[in-house]
Amino acid sequence: MQQEDTRIDSPEASISTSKSPVKSTQTPRTYHVRPNLKRLKRSGDDTTSSAINKLQKICESATESLKDEFETFGSYVANQLRNMNIIRAVENQAEISTLLSKARIQE
């Protein structure tokens, strides 16, 4: 008994026997495999990351240099307002703002 093999690489699905295979007249198909994009590294990524890191360091040093006596006093006032009930804190905040506005106008 002869065994029949079905080839799936041709559109007609030609039938061949195991003793005398039929040669396909079609060219073999080439399949392209997509590369794993997560593993690809672009040269621009390193440059971009380096630039971002440098900018973050510049921002950190700039904010550190802004810490002076007025920044410290502002933090102190903010902490005092946080410890009050909300109505009293808002009233005091308004008084402080009014006082500072009047002082700036007089300059």
N, CA and C atoms as a LAMMPS dump frame, in Angstrom:
ITEM: TIMESTEP
0
ITEM: NUMBER OF ATOMS
321
ITEM: BOX BOUNDS ff ff ff
-5.0000000000000000e+02 5.0000000000000000e+02
-5.0000000000000000e+02 5.0000000000000000e+02
-5.0000000000000000e+02 5.0000000000000000e+02
ITEM: ATOMS id mol type element x y z
1 1 1 N 0.842 -1.182 0
2 1 2 C 0 0 0
3 1 3 C 0.886 1.242 0
4 2 1 N 0.583 2.201 -0.841
5 2 2 C 1.38 3.414 -0.94
6 2 3 C 0.812 4.481 -0.009
7 3 1 N 1.758 5.206 0.612
8 3 2 C 1.34 6.279 1.516
9 3 3 C 1.353 7.591 0.746
10 4 1 N 0.306 8.359 0.892
11 4 2 C 0.21 9.627 0.186
12 4 3 C 0.53 10.767 1.145
13 5 1 N 1.384 11.711 0.702
14 5 2 C 1.729 12.896 1.481
15 5 3 C 1.083 14.107 0.831
16 6 1 N 0.467 14.955 1.601
17 6 2 C -0.11 16.179 1.074
18 6 3 C 0.851 17.314 1.384
19 7 1 N 1.267 18.034 0.358
20 7 2 C 2.176 19.162 0.536
21 7 3 C 1.345 20.434 0.645
22 8 1 N 1.645 21.206 1.635
23 8 2 C 0.841 22.411 1.847
24 8 3 C 1.54 23.661 1.339
25 9 1 N 2.733 23.499 0.729
26 9 2 C 3.44 24.681 0.271
27 9 3 C 2.995 25.143 -1.11
28 10 1 N 2.134 24.402 -1.792
29 10 2 C 1.636 24.847 -3.085
30 10 3 C 0.151 25.143 -2.976
31 11 1 N -0.332 26.088 -3.773
32 11 2 C -1.749 26.427 -3.683
33 11 3 C -2.659 25.286 -4.087
34 12 1 N -2.2 24.428 -4.983
35 12 2 C -3.049 23.33 -5.426
36 12 3 C -3.006 22.16 -4.464
37 13 1 N -2.095 22.177 -3.501
38 13 2 C -1.894 21.082 -2.554
39 13 3 C -1.704 19.787 -3.317
40 14 1 N -0.643 19.743 -4.122
41 14 2 C -0.378 18.567 -4.953
42 14 3 C -0.135 17.345 -4.086
43 15 1 N -0.487 16.199 -4.607
44 15 2 C -0.367 14.943 -3.879
45 15 3 C 0.826 14.197 -4.445
46 16 1 N 1.646 13.673 -3.565
47 16 2 C 2.792 12.895 -4.017
48 16 3 C 2.889 11.628 -3.199
49 17 1 N 3.515 10.643 -3.783
50 17 2 C 3.739 9.395 -3.045
51 17 3 C 5.109 9.458 -2.424
52 18 1 N 5.326 8.635 -1.435
53 18 2 C 6.602 8.666 -0.749
54 18 3 C 7.73 8.137 -1.617
55 19 1 N 7.44 7.306 -2.633
56 19 2 C 8.479 6.754 -3.505
57 19 3 C 8.867 7.731 -4.605
58 20 1 N 7.921 8.466 -5.143
59 20 2 C 8.229 9.386 -6.237
60 20 3 C 7.607 10.747 -5.939
61 21 1 N 8.335 11.618 -5.227
62 21 2 C 7.761 12.929 -4.896
63 21 3 C 7.641 13.808 -6.13
64 22 1 N 6.605 14.63 -6.139
65 22 2 C 6.372 15.552 -7.239
66 22 3 C 7.131 16.825 -6.923
67 23 1 N 7.888 17.302 -7.9
68 23 2 C 8.652 18.525 -7.705
69 23 3 C 7.735 19.725 -7.894
70 24 1 N 7.883 20.66 -7.02
71 24 2 C 7.073 21.865 -7.104
72 24 3 C 7.729 22.844 -8.058
73 25 1 N 6.924 23.499 -8.865
74 25 2 C 7.454 24.483 -9.802
75 25 3 C 7.477 25.875 -9.179
76 26 1 N 6.932 26.002 -8.002
77 26 2 C 6.905 27.294 -7.337
78 26 3 C 8.201 27.507 -6.569
79 27 1 N 8.554 28.76 -6.433
80 27 2 C 9.732 29.083 -5.633
81 27 3 C 9.36 29.012 -4.162
82 28 1 N 10.284 28.608 -3.322
83 28 2 C 9.952 28.527 -1.896
84 28 3 C 9.665 29.914 -1.33
85 29 1 N 8.75 29.959 -0.419
86 29 2 C 8.366 31.232 0.193
87 29 3 C 9.378 31.609 1.27
88 30 1 N 9.674 32.874 1.324
89 30 2 C 10.58 33.385 2.344
90 30 3 C 9.764 34.177 3.351
91 31 1 N 9.898 33.829 4.592
92 31 2 C 9.18 34.525 5.647
93 31 3 C 10.153 35.424 6.385
94 32 1 N 9.726 36.647 6.595
95 32 2 C 10.559 37.602 7.314
96 32 3 C 10.134 37.616 8.775
97 33 1 N 11.099 37.483 9.632
98 33 2 C 10.829 37.499 11.067
99 33 3 C 11.086 38.904 11.573
100 34 1 N 10.1 39.468 12.231
101 34 2 C 10.261 40.8 12.805
102 34 3 C 11.176 40.729 14.015
103 35 1 N 12.114 41.635 14.133
104 35 2 C 12.976 41.622 15.314
105 35 3 C 12.197 42.077 16.538
106 36 1 N 12.626 41.628 17.675
107 36 2 C 11.994 42.035 18.924
108 36 3 C 12.378 43.486 19.189
109 37 1 N 11.416 44.396 19.053
110 37 2 C 11.698 45.821 19.159
111 37 3 C 12.123 46.234 20.558
112 38 1 N 11.714 45.485 21.561
113 38 2 C 12.091 45.834 22.922
114 38 3 C 13.586 45.634 23.149
115 39 1 N 14.162 44.692 22.423
116 39 2 C 15.571 44.394 22.618
117 39 3 C 16.482 45.257 21.757
118 40 1 N 15.924 45.914 20.751
119 40 2 C 16.744 46.761 19.9
120 40 3 C 17.101 48.035 20.644
121 41 1 N 18.332 48.469 20.512
122 41 2 C 18.745 49.713 21.128
123 41 3 C 19.139 50.668 20.028
124 42 1 N 18.603 51.815 20.063
125 42 2 C 18.95 52.821 19.079
126 42 3 C 20.06 53.685 19.652
127 43 1 N 20.926 54.156 18.799
128 43 2 C 22.047 54.958 19.269
129 43 3 C 21.562 56.281 19.845
130 44 1 N 20.458 56.806 19.362
131 44 2 C 19.928 58.06 19.874
132 44 3 C 19.392 57.945 21.281
133 45 1 N 18.98 56.739 21.695
134 45 2 C 18.44 56.552 23.037
135 45 3 C 19.479 56.862 24.1
136 46 1 N 20.726 56.43 23.896
137 46 2 C 21.78 56.695 24.862
138 46 3 C 22.058 58.187 24.966
139 47 1 N 22.083 58.859 23.837
140 47 2 C 22.33 60.294 23.827
141 47 3 C 21.199 61.037 24.519
142 48 1 N 19.976 60.638 24.246
143 48 2 C 18.816 61.275 24.868
144 48 3 C 18.817 61.051 26.371
145 49 1 N 19.084 59.834 26.798
146 49 2 C 19.117 59.53 28.228
147 49 3 C 20.2 60.328 28.928
148 50 1 N 21.338 60.443 28.295
149 50 2 C 22.442 61.208 28.871
150 50 3 C 22.056 62.679 29.018
151 51 1 N 21.415 63.232 27.999
152 51 2 C 20.994 64.635 28.05
153 51 3 C 19.95 64.858 29.134
154 52 1 N 19.021 63.927 29.275
155 52 2 C 17.986 64.05 30.306
156 52 3 C 18.617 64.01 31.69
157 53 1 N 19.555 63.101 31.903
158 53 2 C 20.229 63.015 33.203
159 53 3 C 20.976 64.296 33.53
160 54 1 N 21.65 64.878 32.536
161 54 2 C 22.37 66.131 32.767
162 54 3 C 21.407 67.257 33.134
163 55 1 N 20.278 67.331 32.431
164 55 2 C 19.294 68.377 32.732
165 55 3 C 18.701 68.211 34.125
166 56 1 N 18.469 66.964 34.541
167 56 2 C 17.938 66.73 35.885
168 56 3 C 18.931 67.185 36.945
169 57 1 N 20.215 66.928 36.725
170 57 2 C 21.238 67.364 37.683
171 57 3 C 21.305 68.881 37.755
172 58 1 N 21.174 69.544 36.606
173 58 2 C 21.187 71.009 36.583
174 58 3 C 19.994 71.559 37.354
175 59 1 N 18.809 70.969 37.148
176 59 2 C 17.6 71.42 37.86
177 59 3 C 17.747 71.226 39.364
178 60 1 N 18.302 70.084 39.765
179 60 2 C 18.485 69.824 41.193
180 60 3 C 19.439 70.833 41.814
181 61 1 N 20.531 71.136 41.127
182 61 2 C 21.486 72.094 41.683
183 61 3 C 20.902 73.506 41.693
184 62 1 N 20.06 73.837 40.72
185 62 2 C 19.444 75.163 40.679
186 62 3 C 18.468 75.344 41.833
187 63 1 N 17.683 74.321 42.141
188 63 2 C 16.733 74.451 43.247
189 63 3 C 17.45 74.459 44.585
190 64 1 N 18.576 73.768 44.686
191 64 2 C 19.336 73.8 45.931
192 64 3 C 19.917 75.182 46.174
193 65 1 N 20.343 75.871 45.1
194 65 2 C 20.937 77.189 45.263
195 65 3 C 19.888 78.243 45.617
196 66 1 N 18.606 77.972 45.37
197 66 2 C 17.554 78.924 45.712
198 66 3 C 17.185 78.895 47.194
199 67 1 N 17.665 77.912 47.927
200 67 2 C 17.363 77.827 49.356
201 67 3 C 18.129 78.933 50.076
202 68 1 N 17.413 79.94 50.504
203 68 2 C 18.022 81.006 51.292
204 68 3 C 17.137 81.261 52.504
205 69 1 N 17.404 82.323 53.219
206 69 2 C 16.64 82.593 54.444
207 69 3 C 15.153 82.822 54.169
208 70 1 N 14.825 83.384 52.997
209 70 2 C 13.421 83.644 52.681
210 70 3 C 12.677 82.349 52.363
211 71 1 N 13.36 81.434 51.68
212 71 2 C 12.771 80.124 51.399
213 71 3 C 12.506 79.386 52.705
214 72 1 N 13.457 79.464 53.606
215 72 2 C 13.308 78.804 54.905
216 72 3 C 12.156 79.425 55.692
217 73 1 N 12.061 80.76 55.666
218 73 2 C 10.974 81.438 56.377
219 73 3 C 9.621 81.077 55.768
220 74 1 N 9.555 80.983 54.444
221 74 2 C 8.315 80.595 53.777
222 74 3 C 7.875 79.197 54.188
223 75 1 N 8.822 78.279 54.296
224 75 2 C 8.496 76.921 54.751
225 75 3 C 7.997 76.934 56.189
226 76 1 N 8.61 77.785 57.012
227 76 2 C 8.179 77.909 58.409
228 76 3 C 6.734 78.412 58.483
229 77 1 N 6.423 79.452 57.712
230 77 2 C 5.064 80.006 57.714
231 77 3 C 4.071 78.961 57.204
232 78 1 N 4.44 78.239 56.164
233 78 2 C 3.556 77.203 55.617
234 78 3 C 3.273 76.129 56.663
235 79 1 N 4.276 75.72 57.403
236 79 2 C 4.065 74.715 58.451
237 79 3 C 3.168 75.242 59.563
238 80 1 N 3.318 76.513 59.91
239 80 2 C 2.458 77.105 60.936
240 80 3 C 1.001 77.14 60.464
241 81 1 N 0.789 77.501 59.207
242 81 2 C -0.569 77.547 58.668
243 81 3 C -1.185 76.145 58.612
244 82 1 N -0.394 75.145 58.316
245 82 2 C -0.901 73.766 58.266
246 82 3 C -1.381 73.282 59.631
247 83 1 N -0.778 73.795 60.672
248 83 2 C -1.138 73.352 62.025
249 83 3 C -2.382 74.047 62.572
250 84 1 N -2.913 75.024 61.859
251 84 2 C -4.116 75.74 62.298
252 84 3 C -5.348 75.095 61.668
253 85 1 N -6.528 75.412 62.26
254 85 2 C -7.742 74.965 61.575
255 85 3 C -7.873 75.776 60.286
256 86 1 N -8.599 75.265 59.345
257 86 2 C -8.608 75.81 57.991
258 86 3 C -9.098 77.258 57.931
259 87 1 N -10.098 77.601 58.718
260 87 2 C -10.633 78.974 58.683
261 87 3 C -9.589 79.963 59.179
262 88 1 N -8.979 79.645 60.304
263 88 2 C -7.952 80.545 60.852
264 88 3 C -6.74 80.616 59.914
265 89 1 N -6.36 79.505 59.308
266 89 2 C -5.213 79.487 58.394
267 89 3 C -5.471 80.382 57.182
268 90 1 N -6.682 80.321 56.618
269 90 2 C -7.01 81.144 55.448
270 90 3 C -7.043 82.622 55.83
271 91 1 N -7.584 82.942 57.004
272 91 2 C -7.601 84.341 57.463
273 91 3 C -6.176 84.876 57.623
274 92 1 N -5.303 84.094 58.242
275 92 2 C -3.917 84.534 58.432
276 92 3 C -3.17 84.637 57.106
277 93 1 N -3.464 83.73 56.208
278 93 2 C -2.845 83.787 54.886
279 93 3 C -3.244 85.081 54.18
280 94 1 N -4.502 85.462 54.289
281 94 2 C -4.977 86.704 53.676
282 94 3 C -4.289 87.913 54.308
283 95 1 N -4.127 87.903 55.635
284 95 2 C -3.45 89.021 56.313
285 95 3 C -1.988 89.129 55.878
286 96 1 N -1.319 88 55.776
287 96 2 C 0.086 88.007 55.348
288 96 3 C 0.193 88.545 53.921
289 97 1 N -0.694 88.098 53.045
290 97 2 C -0.678 88.566 51.655
291 97 3 C -0.929 90.063 51.574
292 98 1 N -1.875 90.558 52.358
293 98 2 C -2.175 91.993 52.372
294 98 3 C -0.972 92.784 52.869
295 99 1 N -0.35 92.308 53.936
296 99 2 C 0.821 92.978 54.502
297 99 3 C 1.966 93.045 53.485
298 100 1 N 2.225 91.948 52.804
299 100 2 C 3.297 91.923 51.808
300 100 3 C 2.969 92.81 50.611
301 101 1 N 1.711 92.826 50.189
302 101 2 C 1.311 93.678 49.061
303 101 3 C 1.486 95.148 49.4
304 102 1 N 1.091 95.554 50.599
305 102 2 C 1.255 96.954 51.021
306 102 3 C 2.735 97.332 51.068
307 103 1 N 3.578 96.42 51.549
308 103 2 C 5.012 96.701 51.631
309 103 3 C 5.619 96.87 50.237
310 104 1 N 5.172 96.092 49.284
311 104 2 C 5.703 96.213 47.92
312 104 3 C 5.243 97.504 47.261
313 105 1 N 4.005 97.927 47.565
314 105 2 C 3.486 99.168 46.977
315 105 3 C 4.28 100.363 47.499
316 106 1 N 4.68 100.326 48.749
317 106 2 C 5.407 101.441 49.359
318 106 3 C 6.846 101.55 48.855
319 107 1 N 7.362 100.517 48.233
320 107 2 C 8.749 100.578 47.738
321 107 3 C 8.912 101.538 46.609
